[in-house]
């Protein structure tokens, strides 16, 4: 039985599912990191940077 070859960078970049999942995971981890550290998190809203206080950061436990 032949071992499947790993995807090339080009193949990964063409697969928007992989990119989307990686972005969701990174965003989720960033929210957790900021909330656990107890510091405000910068986000981009309406064309400007807004700071979200740690108690207002939604984390996976908060999401239904």
C-alpha atoms as a printed R data frame, in Angstrom:
   type eleno elety resid chain resno       x      y      z
1  ATOM     1    CA   UNK     A     1   0.000  0.000  0.000
2  ATOM     2    CA   UNK     A     2   1.357  3.385 -1.002
3  ATOM     3    CA   UNK     A     3   1.711  6.164  1.591
4  ATOM     4    CA   UNK     A     4  -0.157  9.320  0.551
5  ATOM     5    CA   UNK     A     5   2.145 12.241 -0.168
6  ATOM     6    CA   UNK     A     6   1.787 15.418  1.891
7  ATOM     7    CA   UNK     A     7   0.005 18.352  0.270
8  ATOM     8    CA   UNK     A     8   2.172 21.012 -1.300
9  ATOM     9    CA   UNK     A     9   1.916 24.641 -0.150
10 ATOM    10    CA   UNK     A    10   0.117 25.444 -3.402
11 ATOM    11    CA   UNK     A    11  -2.478 22.733 -2.771
12 ATOM    12    CA   UNK     A    12  -3.021 23.928  0.784
13 ATOM    13    CA   UNK     A    13  -3.440 27.542 -0.352
14 ATOM    14    CA   UNK     A    14  -5.995 26.481 -2.966
15 ATOM    15    CA   UNK     A    15  -8.081 24.676 -0.329
16 ATOM    16    CA   UNK     A    16 -10.077 27.448  1.339
17 ATOM    17    CA   UNK     A    17 -11.471 24.950  3.858
18 ATOM    18    CA   UNK     A    18  -8.008 24.367  5.337
19 ATOM    19    CA   UNK     A    19  -7.237 28.088  5.392
20 ATOM    20    CA   UNK     A    20 -10.596 28.928  6.991
21 ATOM    21    CA   UNK     A    21 -10.203 26.297  9.695
22 ATOM    22    CA   UNK     A    22  -6.671 27.481 10.475
23 ATOM    23    CA   UNK     A    23  -7.894 31.086 10.772
24 ATOM    24    CA   UNK     A    24 -10.785 30.071 13.080
25 ATOM    25    CA   UNK     A    25  -8.411 28.078 15.291
26 ATOM    26    CA   UNK     A    26  -5.920 30.961 15.501
27 ATOM    27    CA   UNK     A    27  -8.658 33.474 16.371
28 ATOM    28    CA   UNK     A    28 -10.096 31.180 19.048
29 ATOM    29    CA   UNK     A    29  -6.651 30.655 20.594
30 ATOM    30    CA   UNK     A    30  -5.940 34.403 20.539
31 ATOM    31    CA   UNK     A    31  -9.218 35.178 22.359
32 ATOM    32    CA   UNK     A    32  -8.395 32.593 25.022
33 ATOM    33    CA   UNK     A    33  -4.875 33.946 25.438
34 ATOM    34    CA   UNK     A    34  -6.010 37.559 25.918
35 ATOM    35    CA   UNK     A    35  -8.835 36.615 28.281
36 ATOM    36    CA   UNK     A    36  -6.616 34.354 30.427
37 ATOM    37    CA   UNK     A    37  -3.930 37.048 30.570
38 ATOM    38    CA   UNK     A    38  -6.541 39.572 31.692
39 ATOM    39    CA   UNK     A    39  -5.610 42.186 29.102
40 ATOM    40    CA   UNK     A    40  -7.678 44.054 26.521
41 ATOM    41    CA   UNK     A    41  -7.675 42.627 22.999
42 ATOM    42    CA   UNK     A    42  -7.467 44.868 19.924
43 ATOM    43    CA   UNK     A    43  -9.966 44.158 17.135
44 ATOM    44    CA   UNK     A    44 -10.750 45.907 13.859
45 ATOM    45    CA   UNK     A    45 -14.303 47.297 13.690
46 ATOM    46    CA   UNK     A    46 -15.798 49.832 11.338
47 ATOM    47    CA   UNK     A    47 -12.423 50.846  9.950
48 ATOM    48    CA   UNK     A    48 -10.667 51.417 13.252
49 ATOM    49    CA   UNK     A    49  -9.028 49.586 16.149
50 ATOM    50    CA   UNK     A    50 -11.261 48.953 19.157
51 ATOM    51    CA   UNK     A    51 -10.078 47.462 22.469
52 ATOM    52    CA   UNK     A    52 -12.225 44.724 24.015
53 ATOM    53    CA   UNK     A    53 -11.910 44.333 27.785
54 ATOM    54    CA   UNK     A    54 -11.039 40.798 28.987
55 ATOM    55    CA   UNK     A    55 -14.444 40.247 30.614
56 ATOM    56    CA   UNK     A    56 -16.142 41.067 27.276
57 ATOM    57    CA   UNK     A    57 -14.047 38.676 25.161
58 ATOM    58    CA   UNK     A    58 -16.161 35.762 23.959
59 ATOM    59    CA   UNK     A    59 -14.400 32.407 24.295
60 ATOM    60    CA   UNK     A    60 -15.366 28.918 23.079
61 ATOM    61    CA   UNK     A    61 -16.982 28.228 26.486
62 ATOM    62    CA   UNK     A    62 -19.189 31.300 25.950
63 ATOM    63    CA   UNK     A    63 -20.233 30.242 22.452
64 ATOM    64    CA   UNK     A    64 -23.266 27.990 22.111
